[in-house]
């Protein structure tokens, strides 16, 4: 439908009307961890921010949600209803996942900084979910169009992350993790005893912001929900 000249979508699974999106949207299909893991990630992020108050990533439950990326890609706004239906179908057929945070991982950026994250070993169920989503999203993937695909202002490194994901982070190179922020997080964190096991029961489609953060949750899906009522 049209509202004030802007397209609004209400496909199954969407948590809000799809308005004021750019023609090409930077998307991330993600696994959402449960509330205790979200709080754990936010606590770790605050430790990083205490040592680096200007840190560019400030996790929260609103506009910068901790998550496990599954597939990052640019897509047309008009294709989001089809993408949502496809991720809903895949999520319904996938069981909830038992995952483990086993370590704090660190990588050095091209600018010489350090990004810390919770490392998650890749179980077969998550690898299969990743492969299935990647293959299903291939027909929807379009060429990137620049900063306008993202929420808010973005750096060149954020755009580069989107460009590089298919080549550096997919299939056998897929390495699940929860990004915590910029800085060198200690291996031993007060109040956080690793390993931590948890069950993930929810997937989502997010609109990416700077540093490939999950700035807006566009749609949520329950893992293992089965076929929709009335389907055959």
Helices and strands as residue ranges (DSSP letters): E 2-3, E 6-7, E 24-32, H 35-51, E 68-76, G 77-79, H 80-92, E 97-108, E 114-120, H 124-137, G 138-140, G 147-149, H 156-168, G 171-173, E 177-182, E 196-200, E 202-208, G 210-212, E 214-222
